[in-house]
């Protein structure tokens, strides 16, 4: 079964850090670009960060300077280091490969919940 598995979420205080992991070993190929998305309650899912196989990264403005995306190509794994977390970062975080016209390549995994609260 093709699926992505996210892990590493949890409850953290504002200003804290978390490191998310995405296990892509169950997908049939390693796409050039992978990304992390998040969906907050009542909001649409948004693309937060992307990384190419060569290491080129892009971030949405709200996380620039605080989040760092990385990947380990040999294991088709993607990571998201999140520092200086804010309550507005609270969301379910998912990994996937961005597709054309704002789509995505793989079925969505179960995601991992990140809650930033004091």
ChimeraX attribute file (.defattr): number of C-alpha atoms within 10 A of each C-alpha:
attribute: neighborCount
match mode: 1-to-1
recipient: residues
	/A:1	6
	/A:2	12
	/A:3	17
	/A:4	21
	/A:5	19
	/A:6	24
	/A:7	17
	/A:8	16
	/A:9	18
	/A:10	14
	/A:11	15
	/A:12	18
	/A:13	14
	/A:14	17
	/A:15	14
	/A:16	14
	/A:17	17
	/A:18	18
	/A:19	16
	/A:20	22
	/A:21	23
	/A:22	24
	/A:23	17
	/A:24	22
	/A:25	16
	/A:26	12
	/A:27	15
	/A:28	11
	/A:29	9
	/A:30	16
	/A:31	16
	/A:32	13
	/A:33	17
	/A:34	26
	/A:35	26
	/A:36	25
	/A:37	19
	/A:38	22
	/A:39	19
	/A:40	17
	/A:41	9
	/A:42	6
	/A:43	9
	/A:44	9
	/A:45	15
	/A:46	15
	/A:47	20
	/A:48	23
	/A:49	23
	/A:50	26
	/A:51	22
	/A:52	17
	/A:53	16
	/A:54	10
	/A:55	15
	/A:56	11
	/A:57	16
	/A:58	16
	/A:59	19
	/A:60	12
	/A:61	9
	/A:62	11
	/A:63	17
	/A:64	12
	/A:65	11
	/A:66	14
	/A:67	20
	/A:68	19
	/A:69	24
	/A:70	21
	/A:71	21
	/A:72	11
	/A:73	16
	/A:74	8
	/A:75	11
	/A:76	18
	/A:77	20
	/A:78	23
	/A:79	22
	/A:80	23
	/A:81	14
	/A:82	20
	/A:83	17
	/A:84	15
	/A:85	22
	/A:86	19
	/A:87	15
	/A:88	12
	/A:89	20
	/A:90	20
	/A:91	21
	/A:92	18
	/A:93	27
	/A:94	27
	/A:95	33
	/A:96	27
	/A:97	21
	/A:98	20
	/A:99	13
	/A:100	8
	/A:101	6
	/A:102	8
	/A:103	10
	/A:104	15
	/A:105	12
	/A:106	16
	/A:107	12
	/A:108	14
	/A:109	16
	/A:110	15
	/A:111	21
	/A:112	21
	/A:113	21
	/A:114	22
	/A:115	21
	/A:116	20
	/A:117	16
	/A:118	9
